[in-house]
Amino acid sequence: MSRVPVLLPRFHDRREAGRELGARLASLESLAGERPLVLALPRGGVPVGYEVARALDAPLDVLVVRKVGSPGNPELGMGAVAEDGTRVFDAELLRLLQVGPDELEQAVARAERELQERLTRYRRGRPAADPAGRTVIVVDDGLATGGTARAAGRCLRARHPARLILAVPVAAPPAIRSLEREYDMVVALLQPDDFMAVGAWYEDFGQTSDAEVAELLEAAHAAIADPPKAASAPDPPRREEVRIPLADGDHVAGELVVPEGARGVVVFAHGSGSSRHSPRNRQVAAALNDAGLATLLMDLLTPAEERRRANVFDIALLAERLIDATCWVRDQPGLRDLDIGFFGASTGAAATLWAAADLPDGTVRAIVSRGGRPDLAAARLRKVRAPTLLVVGGLDDVVLELNRLALAELRCESALEIIPGATHLFEEPGALDAVARLAADWFTRHLGRGGQAVGPA
């Protein structure tokens, strides 16, 4: 059997990372009601900062800090200078490199010339934003050592902000710890122990040009100066409690949510011991609703069946319930034209694979498994035709190996995504958010190709 590569969760590009970071910051109670000043570190921090500023409806400016390169190796930073003249040096590195005062001053002078040239290109005559008395959020595309962010923080402290926050998509844990002394708060979406490099966490980490920096600053300035007229809010999603009839004449309860213009409907299958009220599934369902997908959260067993513990591991029975739900969806006037996807967790994931294999080809257009047990549907794996995404926590060793084996068995379009540092229930900070993002991307990619978008009935 060929080895399955471990796929690290990563951002597509800096703009996507900025949207996720902006959403995290917008959810912080400590920022509620504030309109902070966002200062991005160019160049790579500006696309991230642009999206953060949009999410917070905040002004955006740059805080230019230039690395002071080492003699003979400009990429090795032995310090940094900020636009107000603040200088920060790595004393230990200076000692190891035996850099003399004249060499150091020449390197600083080069960095300061580059800094002033960039300021002229970036701001195009606009005055610098004043951080005094404001909550200031410093944004970069990631932290490796934190030297540039440290210089930025010390520069800003001298200008008396009310509060100073550092926000990045990804950071090495040692850098975060060292910067907590410089900032009132440090926010990092990903804090991997196996950090490697900032660029390793992006699919597209191409260099940001000076022209792009200037254009983004211009666009942000124009948006603040002349904000667009508010568009009419979309209708809220239709929510209703439903009864799904079963082949034996009984029924199970469900909750249906249909956003305006839904492009597909995702049927959820919970794990053993859970129900349609599973908080983890509900969090993922909410993200899918935001992405324009309808969701059906349902109980897989009747109250009488739940009293028999063995039923929660009866994958054939659970798969029958998903087939019943699929038939019910196909009978609903507001849903019958939508593509159908399955989202399963733990034993529920096995049921989705089983049901998809037994349904006619094309009935189920996509499947996402969260911490699933595909081994419980081993007899059906080769019959699955729907594109299937397997998402597993990096610390869930046994289930991770089961999913690797299942990936080798599947004959459909399939992928394995591993969330570093996550355990079976994805309870770690940011882990379930990563699952929701991956699921939304997978379903929006595969649903809606043949179906017709509909609005709430």
C-alpha positions as CSV (number, residue, x, y, z in Angstrom):
1,M,0.0,0.0,0.0
2,S,1.4,3.4,-0.9
3,R,2.1,5.9,1.9
4,V,-0.6,8.5,2.4
5,P,1.0,12.0,2.7
6,V,0.2,14.0,5.8
7,L,-1.6,17.2,4.6
8,L,-1.2,20.2,6.9
9,P,-4.1,22.6,7.2
10,R,-3.1,25.8,5.5
11,F,-4.5,29.0,4.1
12,H,-4.9,29.4,0.4
13,D,-3.3,32.8,0.4
14,R,-2.9,35.9,2.6
15,R,-6.4,37.3,1.7
16,E,-8.1,34.1,2.9
17,A,-6.0,34.1,6.0
18,G,-7.0,37.7,6.6
19,R,-10.7,36.9,6.3
20,E,-10.3,34.1,8.9
21,L,-8.3,36.3,11.2
22,G,-10.8,39.2,10.8
23,A,-13.7,36.8,11.7
24,R,-11.8,35.7,14.9
25,L,-11.1,39.3,16.0
26,A,-14.7,40.4,15.2
27,S,-15.9,37.6,17.6
28,L,-13.8,38.9,20.6
29,E,-16.0,40.4,23.3
30,S,-13.1,42.7,24.3
31,L,-13.4,44.4,20.8
32,A,-17.2,44.7,20.8
33,G,-18.3,48.2,19.8
34,E,-14.7,49.3,19.0
35,R,-13.4,50.6,15.7
36,P,-9.7,49.9,16.1
37,L,-6.9,51.1,14.0
38,V,-5.3,48.3,11.9
39,L,-1.6,48.7,11.2
40,A,-0.2,46.1,8.7
41,L,3.5,45.2,8.5
42,P,4.5,45.4,4.8
43,R,4.6,43.8,2.5
44,G,3.1,40.4,3.3
45,G,1.0,41.7,6.2
46,V,-0.9,44.2,4.1
47,P,-3.2,41.7,2.2
48,V,-4.0,40.1,5.6
49,G,-4.5,43.5,7.3
50,Y,-6.8,44.7,4.5
51,E,-9.2,41.8,5.1
52,V,-9.0,42.3,8.9
53,A,-9.8,46.0,8.5
54,R,-12.8,45.1,6.3
55,A,-14.1,42.7,8.9
56,L,-13.8,45.3,11.7
57,D,-14.9,48.2,9.5
58,A,-11.7,49.9,10.6
59,P,-9.1,52.2,9.0
60,L,-6.0,50.6,7.6
61,D,-2.4,51.9,7.5
62,V,1.0,50.5,7.3
63,L,3.7,50.4,10.0
64,V,6.9,50.2,8.2
65,V,9.6,48.3,10.0
66,R,12.7,47.2,8.1
67,K,15.0,44.3,8.9
68,V,18.6,45.2,9.4
69,G,20.5,42.5,7.5
70,S,23.7,41.0,8.5
71,P,26.9,41.8,6.7
72,G,27.3,39.2,3.8
73,N,23.8,37.8,4.5
74,P,21.1,40.4,4.2
75,E,18.4,37.8,4.8
76,L,19.7,37.1,8.3
77,G,18.2,39.9,10.4
78,M,20.3,41.1,13.3
79,G,17.8,43.8,14.2
80,A,15.1,46.1,12.9
81,V,14.3,49.8,12.6
82,A,10.9,51.4,12.6
83,E,9.6,54.5,10.9
84,D,9.8,56.7,14.0
85,G,13.5,55.8,14.5
86,T,13.1,53.0,17.0
87,R,15.9,50.4,16.7
88,V,15.9,46.9,18.1
89,F,18.9,44.6,17.9
90,D,19.7,40.9,18.7
91,A,22.6,41.4,21.0
92,E,23.6,37.8,21.0
93,L,23.7,37.6,17.2
94,L,25.7,40.8,17.0
95,R,28.2,39.2,19.4
96,L,28.4,36.0,17.4
97,L,28.8,37.8,14.1
98,Q,31.3,40.2,15.6
99,V,29.7,43.1,13.9
100,G,31.5,46.4,14.6
101,P,29.9,49.8,15.2
102,D,30.7,51.1,11.7
103,E,29.3,48.0,10.0
104,L,26.2,48.2,12.2
105,E,25.6,51.8,11.4
106,Q,26.0,51.2,7.7
107,A,23.5,48.4,7.8
108,V,21.0,50.6,9.8
109,A,21.5,53.5,7.3
110,R,20.6,51.1,4.4
111,A,17.5,49.9,6.2
112,E,16.4,53.4,7.0
113,R,16.8,54.6,3.4
114,E,14.7,51.6,2.2
115,L,12.1,52.4,4.9
116,Q,11.6,56.0,3.8
117,E,11.4,54.9,0.1
118,R,8.7,52.5,0.9
119,L,6.7,55.0,3.0
120,T,6.7,57.3,0.0
121,R,5.5,54.5,-2.4
122,Y,2.9,53.2,0.0
123,R,1.1,56.3,1.5
124,R,1.3,58.5,-1.7
125,G,1.2,61.7,0.3
126,R,-1.4,60.6,2.9
127,P,-0.4,61.3,6.5
128,A,0.3,58.5,8.9
129,A,-2.6,57.3,11.1
130,D,-2.3,58.5,14.7
131,P,-2.4,55.6,17.2
132,A,-2.6,57.8,20.3
133,G,-5.5,56.8,22.6
134,R,-6.8,54.1,20.2
135,T,-6.9,50.3,20.2
136,V,-4.3,49.4,17.7
137,I,-4.1,46.0,16.0
138,V,-0.8,45.1,14.4
139,V,-1.1,42.5,11.6
140,D,1.4,40.4,9.8
141,D,1.2,37.2,7.7
142,G,3.0,35.2,10.3
143,L,5.6,35.1,13.1
144,A,8.8,33.1,12.9
145,T,11.1,34.9,15.4
146,G,9.0,37.9,16.0
147,G,11.8,40.5,15.6
148,T,9.9,42.8,13.2
149,A,6.7,42.6,15.4
150,R,8.8,43.4,18.5
151,A,10.2,46.5,16.8
152,A,6.7,47.5,15.8
153,G,5.4,47.1,19.3
154,R,8.1,49.2,20.8
155,C,7.6,51.9,18.2
156,L,3.9,52.1,18.9
157,R,4.3,52.1,22.7
158,A,6.1,55.4,22.4
159,R,3.0,56.8,20.6
160,H,0.7,56.0,23.5
161,P,-2.1,53.7,22.1
162,A,-4.9,52.8,24.6
163,R,-4.3,49.1,23.8
164,L,-2.0,47.2,21.6
165,I,-2.9,43.9,20.0
166,L,-0.8,41.7,17.7
167,A,-2.8,39.4,15.3
168,V,-1.4,36.9,12.8
169,P,-2.7,33.8,11.0
170,V,0.1,31.6,12.1
171,A,3.0,31.8,14.6
172,A,5.7,29.8,16.2
173,P,4.9,29.3,19.9
174,P,8.2,30.7,21.2
175,A,7.6,33.9,19.2
176,I,4.2,34.3,20.8
177,R,5.6,33.9,24.3
178,S,8.3,36.4,23.7
179,L,5.8,39.0,22.3
180,E,3.3,38.7,25.1
181,R,5.6,41.1,27.0
182,E,5.3,43.7,24.2
183,Y,1.6,43.5,23.5
184,D,-1.6,43.6,25.6
185,M,-2.9,40.6,23.5
186,V,-1.5,38.3,20.9
187,V,-4.0,36.5,18.6
188,A,-2.7,33.6,16.3
189,L,-5.1,31.3,14.5
190,L,-2.5,28.5,14.2
191,Q,0.3,27.9,16.8
192,P,1.9,24.7,15.5
193,D,4.7,23.1,17.4
194,D,6.2,21.9,14.1
195,F,6.2,25.5,12.7
196,M,8.9,25.1,10.1
197,A,8.3,28.5,8.3
198,V,5.5,31.0,7.7
199,G,5.3,30.1,4.0
200,A,4.7,26.4,4.9
201,W,1.2,27.3,6.0
202,Y,0.1,28.9,2.8
203,E,-0.7,27.3,-0.6
204,D,0.2,30.6,-2.3
205,F,2.9,32.5,-0.6
206,G,4.1,34.5,-3.5
207,Q,5.8,37.8,-2.8
208,T,3.5,40.8,-2.3
209,S,4.6,43.7,-4.5
210,D,4.9,47.4,-3.5
211,A,2.2,48.2,-6.1
212,E,-0.2,45.7,-4.5
213,V,0.5,47.3,-1.0
214,A,-0.2,50.8,-2.4
215,E,-3.4,49.6,-4.1
216,L,-4.8,47.9,-1.0
217,L,-4.1,51.0,1.1
218,E,-5.7,53.2,-1.5
219,A,-8.8,50.9,-1.6
220,A,-9.0,50.8,2.2
221,H,-8.7,54.6,2.5
222,A,-11.4,55.1,-0.2
223,A,-13.7,52.7,1.6
224,I,-13.4,54.7,4.9
225,A,-13.7,58.1,3.2
226,D,-16.7,57.1,1.0
227,P,-18.3,54.0,2.5
228,P,-20.6,52.0,0.2
229,K,-24.3,52.2,0.7
230,A,-25.5,49.3,2.8
231,A,-27.1,46.6,0.8
232,S,-30.5,45.2,1.9
233,A,-29.9,42.3,4.3
234,P,-30.8,38.9,2.9
235,D,-33.8,37.1,4.3
236,P,-32.9,35.1,7.4
237,P,-32.7,31.3,6.8
238,R,-35.8,29.3,7.1
239,R,-35.7,27.1,10.2
240,E,-38.2,24.4,11.0
241,E,-38.5,21.3,13.1
242,V,-39.4,18.4,10.8
243,R,-40.5,14.8,11.1
244,I,-38.8,12.3,8.8
245,P,-40.9,9.3,8.0
246,L,-39.1,5.9,8.2
247,A,-39.7,2.8,6.0
248,D,-41.2,1.0,9.0
249,G,-43.9,3.6,9.6
250,D,-42.2,5.4,12.5
251,H,-40.4,8.7,12.3
252,V,-37.3,10.6,13.6
253,A,-37.0,14.3,14.4
254,G,-34.9,16.7,12.5
255,E,-34.1,20.4,12.1
256,L,-34.0,21.9,8.7
257,V,-32.3,25.2,7.9
258,V,-32.5,26.7,4.4
259,P,-30.7,30.0,3.6
260,E,-31.8,32.2,0.8
261,G,-30.5,31.0,-2.5
262,A,-29.3,27.6,-1.2
263,R,-27.2,25.7,-3.7
264,G,-27.3,22.4,-2.0
265,V,-28.5,20.5,1.2
266,V,-26.2,18.6,3.6
267,V,-27.6,15.8,5.7
268,F,-25.8,15.3,9.0
269,A,-25.2,12.0,10.7
270,H,-24.0,12.3,14.3
271,G,-21.7,9.9,16.2
272,S,-22.6,7.4,18.8
273,G,-24.2,8.8,22.0
274,S,-25.1,12.1,20.2
275,S,-28.2,13.4,18.5
276,R,-29.4,16.3,16.2
277,H,-28.4,18.6,19.1
278,S,-24.7,17.8,18.8
279,P,-22.9,21.2,19.4
280,R,-20.0,20.2,17.2
281,N,-22.3,19.3,14.3
282,R,-24.4,22.4,14.9
283,Q,-21.3,24.6,14.7
284,V,-20.3,23.1,11.3
285,A,-23.9,23.4,10.1
286,A,-23.9,27.1,10.9
287,A,-20.7,27.6,8.8
288,L,-22.4,25.7,5.9
289,N,-25.5,27.9,6.2
290,D,-23.2,31.0,6.0
291,A,-21.7,29.4,2.8
292,G,-25.2,29.2,1.2
293,L,-25.9,25.5,2.0
294,A,-29.1,24.1,3.5
295,T,-28.6,21.6,6.4
296,L,-30.6,18.8,7.9
297,L,-29.6,17.8,11.4
298,M,-31.5,14.6,12.4
299,D,-31.7,11.9,15.0
300,L,-30.7,8.5,13.5
301,L,-32.7,6.5,16.0
302,T,-36.2,6.6,17.5
303,P,-36.5,7.1,21.3
304,A,-37.3,3.4,21.7
305,E,-34.2,2.3,19.6
306,E,-31.9,4.6,21.6
307,R,-32.6,2.5,24.7
308,R,-30.7,-0.4,23.0
309,R,-27.1,0.6,23.1
310,A,-26.1,-1.8,20.3
311,N,-28.1,0.2,17.8
312,V,-25.7,3.1,17.8
313,F,-23.1,0.8,16.2
314,D,-25.5,-0.8,13.8
315,I,-24.1,0.9,10.7
316,A,-26.6,-0.8,8.3
317,L,-29.5,0.6,10.4
318,L,-28.0,4.1,10.5
319,A,-27.4,4.0,6.8
320,E,-31.1,3.1,6.2
321,R,-32.1,6.2,8.2
322,L,-29.9,8.4,5.9
323,I,-31.5,6.8,2.9
324,D,-34.9,7.5,4.4
325,A,-33.9,11.1,5.0
326,T,-32.6,11.4,1.4
327,C,-35.9,10.2,0.0
328,W,-37.7,12.7,2.3
329,V,-35.5,15.6,1.0
330,R,-36.2,14.5,-2.6
331,D,-40.0,14.8,-1.8
332,Q,-39.8,18.4,-0.5
333,P,-40.8,21.1,-3.0
334,G,-38.1,23.5,-1.8
335,L,-35.4,20.9,-1.7
336,R,-35.9,18.4,-4.4
337,D,-33.9,20.3,-7.0
338,L,-30.9,20.7,-4.7
339,D,-27.7,18.6,-4.8
340,I,-27.4,16.4,-1.7
341,G,-24.3,16.0,0.5
342,F,-23.6,14.0,3.6
343,F,-21.6,15.1,6.7
344,G,-20.8,12.4,9.2
345,A,-19.0,12.2,12.5
346,S,-17.5,9.1,14.1
347,T,-19.9,6.2,13.5
348,G,-22.2,8.5,11.6
349,A,-19.4,8.9,9.0
350,A,-19.5,5.2,8.4
351,A,-23.2,5.4,7.9
352,T,-22.8,8.2,5.3
353,L,-20.4,6.1,3.3
354,W,-22.6,3.0,3.6
355,A,-25.7,4.9,2.5
356,A,-24.0,6.7,-0.4
357,A,-22.8,3.3,-1.7
358,D,-26.3,1.8,-1.6
359,L,-28.1,4.8,-3.2
360,P,-28.1,5.2,-7.0
361,D,-25.0,6.8,-8.4
362,G,-25.2,10.6,-8.4
363,T,-27.8,10.8,-5.6
364,V,-25.1,12.0,-3.1
365,R,-22.8,14.5,-4.7
366,A,-20.2,14.9,-1.8
367,I,-19.3,13.5,1.6
368,V,-17.3,14.9,4.5
369,S,-16.2,12.7,7.4
370,R,-15.1,14.3,10.7
371,G,-13.1,11.9,12.9
372,G,-14.9,9.1,11.1
373,R,-14.8,5.4,11.4
374,P,-14.8,4.4,7.8
375,D,-13.6,0.9,8.8
376,L,-17.1,0.2,9.9
377,A,-18.2,0.6,6.3
378,A,-15.3,-1.3,4.9
379,A,-17.5,-3.6,2.8
380,R,-19.0,-0.6,1.0
381,L,-15.9,1.7,0.5
382,R,-15.1,0.6,-3.0
383,K,-18.7,1.3,-4.1
384,V,-18.7,4.9,-3.0
385,R,-18.7,7.3,-6.0
386,A,-19.3,10.7,-4.3
387,P,-16.2,12.8,-3.8
388,T,-15.2,12.2,-0.2
389,L,-13.1,14.3,2.2
390,L,-11.8,12.6,5.4
391,V,-10.8,15.1,8.2
392,V,-9.0,13.7,11.2
393,G,-7.2,15.2,14.3
394,G,-3.4,14.8,14.2
395,L,-3.4,13.4,17.8
396,D,-6.2,10.9,17.1
397,D,-3.7,8.2,16.2
398,V,-5.9,5.1,15.9
399,V,-8.6,6.9,13.9
400,L,-6.0,8.6,11.7
401,E,-4.5,5.2,10.7
402,L,-8.0,3.8,10.0
403,N,-8.7,6.8,7.7
404,R,-5.4,6.3,5.9
405,L,-6.4,2.7,5.2
406,A,-9.8,3.8,4.0
407,L,-8.3,6.4,1.7
408,A,-6.4,3.7,-0.1
409,E,-9.6,1.7,-0.5
410,L,-11.8,4.5,-1.9
411,R,-12.2,4.6,-5.7
412,C,-13.8,8.0,-5.9
413,E,-12.3,11.5,-5.8
414,S,-11.0,11.6,-2.2
415,A,-8.6,13.5,0.2
416,L,-7.4,13.3,3.7
417,E,-6.9,16.5,5.8
418,I,-5.2,16.3,9.2
419,I,-5.7,19.0,11.8
420,P,-2.4,19.2,13.8
421,G,-2.8,19.2,17.6
422,A,-6.5,18.1,17.4
423,T,-7.9,15.1,19.2
424,H,-10.9,13.0,18.3
425,L,-13.6,15.5,19.3
426,F,-11.7,18.6,17.9
427,E,-12.1,20.4,21.2
428,E,-8.9,22.3,20.9
429,P,-9.0,26.1,20.1
430,G,-9.6,26.6,16.4
431,A,-9.8,22.9,15.5
432,L,-13.5,22.7,14.8
433,D,-13.3,26.0,12.9
434,A,-10.7,24.4,10.6
435,V,-13.1,21.4,10.1
436,A,-16.0,23.8,9.2
437,R,-13.8,25.7,6.7
438,L,-12.7,22.5,5.0
439,A,-16.3,21.2,4.9
440,A,-17.6,24.4,3.5
441,D,-14.9,24.4,0.8
442,W,-15.6,20.8,-0.1
443,F,-19.3,21.1,-0.4
444,T,-19.4,24.4,-2.2
445,R,-16.9,22.9,-4.7
446,H,-19.1,19.8,-5.4
447,L,-22.7,20.9,-4.8
448,G,-24.8,23.1,-7.0
449,R,-23.4,22.0,-10.3
450,G,-26.5,20.4,-11.5
451,G,-29.0,21.6,-8.9
452,Q,-31.1,24.8,-9.0
453,A,-30.6,27.4,-6.2
454,V,-33.8,28.0,-4.3
455,G,-34.8,30.5,-1.5
456,P,-36.8,29.9,1.6
457,A,-40.2,28.7,0.9
